[in-house]
Amino acid sequence: MVKRPRLSYRAILEFCNARCANPKCRSKNNLTINHKTPLSQGGTNDPKNCQLLCRRCNYFKNPRKEPVDLMCECVWDWAEHSELKENRRMEPLFRQWVLKKMMEKNPRRLDYFINAGAEHTGASTETTKRYIRKMTSDEGYYVIIHDPMKYQYLHFREKHLS
């Protein structure tokens, strides 16, 4: 495995003028480092491949299939961006589907919920994993249980059963 050089937040902060790279935003708050070309697609940690995005802009950019270079002329209209609308539609649909499957009382492995849930809602498996992480948080109604064979199962959290 090739070891990539570690990014310095301060160096990127200086390189990007401590502002969100989206010209329609330019926020100075809650900035995160974002790779224009993701590492998984051959991108590097070179500062020229990095940009700062506020959390809101990063949220809008990440679900996209194609990398978007917000440092260039941005023609991305946030008001018409459909990813947020789709997420608002899919998450409740996914949660209802999980509850329905859990009420069937058949133990189901976590990968079933991820894959079949993605198919049911039209979401990506990464999105359904994110939903499950939320649903199994300390405030969530579910917990992940490991069996002796190291499979993971989704179960109701005890405190929510009463």
Secondary structure as UniProt FT lines:
FT   HELIX           9..15
FT   TURN            16..18
FT   TURN            23..25
FT   STRAND          31..35
FT   HELIX           39..41
FT   HELIX           47..49
FT   STRAND          50..54
FT   HELIX           55..61
FT   TURN            62..63
FT   TURN            70..71
FT   HELIX           78..80
FT   HELIX           82..103
FT   TURN            104..105
FT   HELIX           110..121
FT   HELIX           125..135
FT   TURN            138..139
FT   STRAND          142..146
FT   TURN            148..149
FT   STRAND          152..156
FT   HELIX           158..160
//
